[in-house]
Amino acid sequence: MIRDYLYKSYLAEGENIVFVIHRHLLMQSKDFFRIAFFGLFLPLFGWWLFPKIMLFAAAWLAIGVLRFIYEFFDWYYDVWLVTNASLIEIMWKGFFEKSSARIEYHIIQGIGYEVKGFWRTLFNFGTIALEKFTGNASVFDGAVNPKKKAEMLTKAQEEFVTNKSFRDHRALQGVLTDLLQQHIVEHGLPQEQEEE
C-alpha cells in the first residue's frame, strides 16, 4: 500500500500499521479552497481570458500547484499511526521540519474523546486525548470519527497488552524449565525417602 510506503521511515523493524488517525479535511478546508481559487482557478481563468499572459499564468499556476502539494502533505503527515507495537505521533511543519514521538501502550492510562461545537458534531470530528502515567497528556485535535477511533485505539492497546502478557508468560515458562533441567542435571532427581 502507498500508506505503508510513505510512513515506513517511522516504523521499527517488524512493526505494522493497524490504522491511521487523520485530521478531518474540514480542518484545512479553508487553506485548500483558498489555494484552489487563488492558486489554480484564477491563473487558469486569466490564461483563458488573456492568452498573451500565458507565461505569467503558468508561473502563477506552478506556484499554486506547489502550495497545494505543501498543504496536502501538511494534512497527510499530521497523524497518529497506531501500530502493533506502539502509537506514533507525527507532526509535519514543512519539507525540512518534521517530528515524531512514540507512545508505548503500557504508559497509556486512559483514552478519551470530545466533540464540541455545531460543525464538529455535524461532520463528526473532534479531539482524542491520551492520559499517560508519565508526562503530559497527548491530544489530537480534528480527528475523524473520534469515538470510533478512541475505541479502536483502546482495542489495539488491549491486544498489545494481551500479546505481551502471553509472550512474557512463555518466556518465564522457558526460564523455569531451563532452571529445572539444569538442577536435575547437576543434582539428579530427588529420591523419595523411605519410611522406616
ABEGO torsion letter per residue (X at the ends): XAAAAAAAAABBBGBBBABBBBBBAAAAAAAAAAAAAAAAAAAAAAAAABAAAAAAAAAAAAAAAAAAAAAAAAAAABBBBBBAABBBBBBBAEAABBBBBBBBAAABABBBBBBBEAAAAAAGBBBBBBBBABEBBBBBBGBBGAAAAAAAAAAAAAAAAAAAAAAAAAAAAAAAAAAAAAAAAAAEBBBBBBBX
